């Protein structure tokens, strides 16, 4: 394989990896948003109305912490 072909293949792999990371990040954000809408609709509504992300981030981080603690207890 020529040097140009190797550079082209490396760029293609980098582009696919970047696209994958963006897709997983978008999926995670959508999942957290849907979960928050189901579990804390009033908090979401107030946060959207006030244009404040902090309450949503606090709820999401608390849930993530609790999940990690439960997983650690399980293991």
C-alpha positions, 0 to 999 in steps of 0.5 A, a space after each residue: 500500500 502506498 503512503 497516500 493510501 495509508 494516510 487516506 485510510 488513517 483519515 477514514 478511520 479517524 472520521 469513523 471514530 469521530 462519528 461514532 463518538 458523536 453518535 454515542 454522545 447524542 444517544 446518551 443525551 437523548 436517553 438522559 433527557 427522556 429519562 428526566 422527562 419521565 422521572 422529574 417532569 416538573 423539574 424539567 419544565 421549570 428548568 426549561 422555563 428558566 433556561 437553567 441546566 443546573 437542576 437537570 445536571 444535578 438530577 442526572 449526576 445524582 442518578 449516575 452516582 446512585 447507579 455506580 454505588 449500586 453496581 459497586 455493592 453488587 460487585 
